[in-house]
Amino acid sequence: MPRSNLLQVDLSQLVTIAEASSQLGRGYSRRSIIRRIDSGEWKEGIHWVDDRRDGALKRIIKINLVEVNKLRQVPAGRR
């Protein structure tokens, strides 16, 4: 869904996958982030947004680091 209407965060606060990978550190490679998005572990509109224009084929994913860091604080068994 291009330009998600679900997002409650200013788009300027979002970062690219490469920036998120470097800021999150070990265990969060580009591939790992995409896997978490595709599996549904990270929810669109909360943890990430598809910022592509209408009609574009390739996703342009932006990551909400504030929400991702909140999710990291919750033990895996309680997510």
Buried (B, 14 or more C-beta within 10 A) or exposed (E): EEEBEEBEBEEEEBBBBEEBBEEBEEEBEEEBBBEBBEEEEBEBBBBBBBBBEEEEEEBBBBBBBEBBEEBEEEEEEEE
